[in-house]
Structure formats: structure tokens, C-alpha cells
Amino acid sequence: MLGGAIIVLSVIGGILFFVIGSSRTNAATEAFARVPVAERAVVTLGEGEQVIYVEPNTLAEGESAPGEPVDVTVASQGGRPVPLSDYSGSFTYESGRAYQTFEVPAGGRFEVVTRPGEDSSVENVAIGPGLGRSLAVTLIGGFGLLFGGPPIGVLILIVTAILRSVRRPDRAPRTAHTTGVATAYGGEGRYGPAGGGAAGGGSGTPATGGAAVAAGPGWYGDPYGHARLRYWDGGRWTEHTAA
């Protein structure tokens, strides 16, 4: 039960991780401040690293970006330009890709001026926080649950099955290959009697040596511990018990 629950929960958790992470990324991109190319606008930005994205993202997978898709100037309220740096790495979303970054020491209003560059297909400049870290967390968490949980669950199922087979109480009673007299009340306790005698059908017989032999039908000590005696029909334990 535990192993199966871990498998199911890990798969569901991994899928939910991807769904929630994707919805958060979409919500964040929709909240970006946007300035059309060849225009100027005043935007409000928060403190910390900000990323400039170009939209739409027209690059095919593996295609290198042009050197200057658009010329962007960001200035504080005092008119001082903010230093811009090229975005290190590669990050894209449905309608854009990361282009440049800059630091905002204190949140406030900034003037953004955009001018056409080498890539005439760029329509908008979007500005907002970096999303690469949150995307990495989503991927690592989702794949970790999807590919880490099921093997653990399978391992638990295998170990549980092995333990149950070793300690299974309902195997056939067997005669002992040691000396002694079997009684009708289960001479060997939990796993059945040492002999094949049945209550009311005569006393058990002493073992004569050799390999253990399955006991015949009769009343023996209950291996489940629910009653004093349980009836063995020669092939399995039945539901018939005696106090």
C-alpha cells in the first residue's frame, strides 16, 4: 500500500508541479511592462535585477540571435541612463526571449526609449524580473517527483512482498522431522502441528524422521492467532475456528 501510494502521489505531484509552474510563468510574463519599438514610455519597476525581453521570439531552435535586435535606453527619473548588460545564457517563453539585464537599486519610475535594430521583426520590448531561476526550480522539482518517486515506490513494494512471503502464516502445516509426539492442538505453534492428528480423531503420531510431510485435514493451532484452533482442510486454512 505504501509503495503504491508513493508512486501515485509522485506522479500526481510531478504533473501538478509542471502545471503550477507553467501557470506562474505565464502570469509573470503577462505582468511585464511593455514598450512598442520606436516609442518611449514611463514604466514602474521593482528593486533588483530586471530583464529586457524582445517580442515576438522569431528565432528557430538553435538559431543564433542577431547582434542588435533593438536599441533600448533605460533612464532613471533624474535622466541618468542605467547600465545594461547582455543576458547570459538563453531563456525564452511563448512570445519572447531574454535580451539584456540591468539592476534597479531602488524601485520607482523609469523612462524607456526603444529604437529599431537589425531585427525588424521585433515589435515590443518587455521588462520584468528574471524567470530562469523559477523555471529551473519547476523543471527540477517536476522531473524529480516523476522520475524519483516511482522507483522508490517499486522498491518498497518489492521489499514488502518479500517480507510477506517470508512471514506468511497460511502455509500448510507440516510434520516435523525431529522426534516428539504431535498433539491435536498444534505442536509447532503458529505454523501448524508437528503431526497429522485431528481433534476427536485420535492423538498425533510420533515423527519417524526424514523430510517434512504436509499434515492431513484436521484442527490445528490457529496460525493467525484469532482462536485456539483452526481447521486445515489439507490444502488451506479455512474460516472454521474453535475457542
Backbone torsions as a table, in degrees:
resi	resn	phi	psi	omega
1	MET	NA	-45.5	-178.9
2	LEU	-63.5	-44.7	179.9
3	GLY	-61.9	-43.8	178.5
4	GLY	-63.8	-39.5	178.9
5	ALA	-64.0	-39.6	179.3
6	ILE	-64.2	-41.7	179.6
7	ILE	-62.2	-49.4	-177.8
8	VAL	-63.6	-46.4	-177.4
9	LEU	-66.5	-36.1	-179.9
10	SER	-67.9	-39.9	178.2
11	VAL	-66.0	-46.8	179.0
12	ILE	-62.9	-43.2	179.8
13	GLY	-62.8	-40.5	178.2
14	GLY	-63.5	-42.7	178.5
15	ILE	-64.3	-44.4	178.7
16	LEU	-62.5	-37.1	178.6
17	PHE	-58.7	-46.2	179.9
18	PHE	-66.4	-43.2	-177.5
19	VAL	-64.4	-47.1	-178.7
20	ILE	-66.9	-42.3	178.9
21	GLY	-62.5	-40.9	179.1
22	SER	-65.7	-41.4	179.9
23	SER	-66.5	-36.1	177.7
24	ARG	-67.5	-39.4	177.7
25	THR	-64.0	-43.3	178.7
26	ASN	-62.6	-41.3	179.2
27	ALA	-64.7	-38.4	-179.8
28	ALA	-67.6	-41.5	-180.0
29	THR	-67.3	-33.3	178.3
30	GLU	-68.8	-25.2	-178.4
31	ALA	-86.8	-1.6	179.3
32	PHE	-60.6	148.3	170.2
33	ALA	-79.3	134.0	-175.8
34	ARG	-124.0	139.0	177.8
35	VAL	-130.1	120.7	177.9
36	PRO	-62.5	153.0	178.6
37	VAL	-65.5	142.9	-179.4
38	ALA	70.0	27.4	176.0
39	GLU	-134.8	172.1	177.6
40	ARG	-129.9	145.5	-178.6
41	ALA	-155.2	156.9	175.7
42	VAL	-104.7	124.4	-177.6
43	VAL	-123.1	157.2	176.9
44	THR	-104.3	125.2	-177.0
45	LEU	-123.3	149.2	177.9
46	GLY	-87.0	170.2	-180.0
47	GLU	-71.9	147.1	176.4
48	GLY	109.8	-166.8	-178.1
49	GLU	-70.8	134.1	174.8
50	GLN	-121.4	147.1	-178.3
51	VAL	-118.8	137.5	174.4
52	ILE	-96.5	123.8	178.8
53	TYR	-111.8	145.4	175.8
54	VAL	-106.7	137.3	-178.8
55	GLU	-129.3	142.0	-4.8
56	PRO	-80.4	168.2	176.0
57	ASN	-90.0	102.8	-176.1
58	THR	-98.3	3.3	-177.9
59	LEU	-78.9	135.1	173.1
60	ALA	-76.0	161.1	-179.1
61	GLU	-60.3	127.0	179.8
62	GLY	87.3	-7.3	-179.6
63	GLU	-80.5	138.3	-179.4
64	SER	-79.5	145.7	-178.4
65	ALA	-78.9	148.9	175.1
66	PRO	-65.1	157.4	-175.6
67	GLY	-62.8	-37.7	-175.2
68	GLU	-141.9	77.9	-178.0
69	PRO	-63.0	-30.9	178.8
70	VAL	-159.2	149.4	177.9
71	ASP	-100.4	120.9	-176.2
72	VAL	-121.1	136.2	173.2
73	THR	-124.7	127.6	177.3
74	VAL	-117.5	126.0	-177.5
75	ALA	-128.1	143.4	176.6
76	SER	-74.1	178.1	-177.8
77	GLN	-62.2	-26.8	178.8
78	GLY	-80.5	-1.7	178.8
79	GLY	89.0	3.6	-179.5
80	ARG	-84.2	124.8	179.7
81	PRO	-63.8	144.9	177.7
82	VAL	-93.4	131.1	178.7
83	PRO	-63.0	133.3	179.3
84	LEU	-111.8	146.6	177.9
85	SER	-127.7	150.2	175.8
86	ASP	-64.9	143.5	179.2
87	TYR	-70.9	124.8	179.5
88	SER	-84.5	124.2	-178.5
89	GLY	99.0	-161.0	-178.5
90	SER	-140.1	127.5	176.1
91	PHE	-143.2	128.5	178.6
92	THR	-131.3	155.0	169.7
93	TYR	-130.9	-172.8	-169.5
94	GLU	-54.3	-39.8	-173.6
95	SER	-122.1	9.6	-178.2
96	GLY	-160.1	177.0	177.5
97	ARG	-144.8	152.4	-179.3
98	ALA	-70.1	140.6	-175.1
99	TYR	-124.9	-56.6	-178.4
100	GLN	-139.3	164.7	177.2
101	THR	-132.7	159.8	173.3
102	PHE	-158.7	161.8	-178.2
103	GLU	-103.5	137.9	175.0
104	VAL	-111.7	106.9	-177.5
105	PRO	-66.4	-32.2	178.7
106	ALA	-146.8	132.6	-178.5
107	GLY	-60.9	152.1	179.7
108	GLY	169.1	-160.3	-178.4
109	ARG	-98.9	137.6	-177.7
110	PHE	-133.2	145.3	176.4
111	GLU	-94.2	129.4	-178.6
112	VAL	-118.2	127.1	177.7
113	VAL	-119.2	130.4	-179.9
114	THR	-120.3	141.2	177.5
115	ARG	-132.7	143.7	-178.6
116	PRO	-58.8	142.8	177.5
117	GLY	-115.6	-149.2	-177.7
118	GLU	-72.3	-29.6	-178.7
119	ASP	-95.0	100.4	-175.7
120	SER	-73.6	-7.6	-178.6
121	SER	-81.1	-12.0	180.0
122	VAL	-69.6	128.4	-177.6
123	GLU	-108.4	-37.5	-176.4
124	ASN	-134.3	154.3	168.4
125	VAL	-112.2	123.3	178.2
126	ALA	-108.4	140.6	-178.7
127	ILE	-127.7	130.5	179.0
128	GLY	-173.9	179.9	-179.1
129	PRO	-63.5	157.0	175.7
130	GLY	-69.4	141.1	-177.6
131	LEU	-112.4	-1.3	-177.4
132	GLY	-60.7	-40.8	-177.3
133	ARG	-67.4	-44.8	-179.9
134	SER	-65.6	-35.4	177.1
135	LEU	-65.6	-40.3	178.7
136	ALA	-62.7	-41.7	178.4
137	VAL	-62.5	-41.4	178.9
138	THR	-62.3	-44.7	-178.6
139	LEU	-67.0	-45.8	-178.7
140	ILE	-64.7	-45.9	-180.0
141	GLY	-64.8	-44.9	-179.1
142	GLY	-64.4	-49.6	180.0
143	PHE	-67.6	-33.3	178.0
144	GLY	-61.8	-41.9	178.7
145	LEU	-71.4	-42.4	-176.6
146	LEU	-67.8	-38.1	-174.9
147	PHE	-106.6	-8.2	178.8
148	GLY	-100.0	-38.3	-177.4
149	GLY	-67.8	-49.7	-177.9
150	PRO	-56.7	-43.9	177.5
151	PRO	-60.5	-37.5	178.0
152	ILE	-65.2	-42.9	178.4
153	GLY	-62.4	-42.5	178.5
154	VAL	-62.9	-41.3	178.8
155	LEU	-61.2	-42.8	178.9
156	ILE	-64.1	-40.3	178.3
157	LEU	-62.2	-41.7	-179.6
158	ILE	-65.4	-45.8	-179.9
159	VAL	-63.3	-41.4	179.2
160	THR	-62.8	-42.8	179.6
161	ALA	-63.5	-40.3	178.8
162	ILE	-64.0	-44.8	-179.8
163	LEU	-64.1	-38.8	179.6
164	ARG	-67.2	-38.1	179.7
165	SER	-68.3	-33.4	179.7
166	VAL	-72.3	-38.5	-175.2
167	ARG	-104.3	19.9	-176.7
168	ARG	-64.5	126.6	-174.8
169	PRO	-87.8	-11.9	-170.5
170	ASP	-99.9	23.4	176.4
171	ARG	-77.9	163.4	-172.7
172	ALA	-64.3	142.5	172.2
173	PRO	-65.5	145.5	-178.7
174	ARG	-131.4	149.5	175.3
175	THR	-76.3	147.8	-178.5
176	ALA	-80.7	152.6	173.7
177	HIS	-101.8	17.7	172.8
178	THR	-108.0	163.4	-178.5
179	THR	-74.1	154.3	178.7
180	GLY	144.6	167.6	-179.1
181	VAL	-107.1	127.8	178.9
182	ALA	-83.6	143.4	177.5
183	THR	-110.4	162.6	179.5
184	ALA	-72.6	-4.0	-177.3
185	TYR	-105.2	16.2	174.0
186	GLY	89.6	79.2	-176.2
187	GLY	-66.6	-23.1	-178.3
188	GLU	-108.3	22.9	171.3
189	GLY	68.1	-126.1	-167.5
190	ARG	-61.9	-36.2	-172.9
191	TYR	-101.1	25.9	173.5
192	GLY	100.3	175.3	-173.1
193	PRO	-81.8	166.0	175.2
194	ALA	-81.0	-22.3	179.9
195	GLY	-125.8	-175.0	-175.0
196	GLY	-108.5	15.2	-179.1
197	GLY	-71.0	150.8	178.7
198	ALA	-115.9	150.8	178.6
199	ALA	-61.4	128.9	-179.5
200	GLY	82.2	-4.6	-177.4
201	GLY	-115.1	20.9	179.8
202	GLY	104.6	160.3	-179.5
203	SER	-77.4	162.3	178.0
204	GLY	-68.7	162.7	-178.9
205	THR	-108.0	147.3	178.3
206	PRO	-63.5	147.7	176.3
207	ALA	-71.4	145.4	-177.6
208	THR	-108.4	7.0	178.6
209	GLY	96.4	172.0	179.3
210	GLY	92.0	-166.3	-176.4
211	ALA	-70.0	153.9	178.2
212	ALA	-67.2	142.3	-177.8
213	VAL	-121.0	138.0	178.6
214	ALA	-61.6	137.0	-178.6
215	ALA	-76.1	153.4	178.4
216	GLY	-80.8	176.3	179.6
217	PRO	-56.1	143.6	178.5
218	GLY	165.2	179.6	179.0
219	TRP	-93.9	125.7	-178.4
220	TYR	-133.9	169.9	177.3
221	GLY	-57.6	130.6	-176.5
222	ASP	-65.2	115.9	-179.3
223	PRO	-70.9	-17.3	-179.5
224	TYR	-87.7	-14.0	179.1
225	GLY	78.2	13.0	-178.8
226	HIS	-85.1	-25.1	-179.1
227	ALA	-146.8	177.2	179.8
228	ARG	-76.0	-41.6	-179.2
229	LEU	-126.9	150.9	173.4
230	ARG	-139.8	142.9	-174.6
231	TYR	-84.7	127.3	175.2
232	TRP	-103.0	119.5	-174.9
233	ASP	-87.8	10.0	-179.1
234	GLY	99.4	-16.2	178.9
235	GLY	-130.7	-24.6	-178.7
236	ARG	-160.2	162.5	173.0
237	TRP	-76.2	133.6	-179.7
238	THR	-97.7	-179.9	178.6
239	GLU	-84.7	-3.8	-177.1
240	HIS	-79.5	124.8	-179.6
241	THR	-130.0	162.5	175.9
242	ALA	-135.8	138.1	-178.3
243	ALA	-70.6	NA	NA
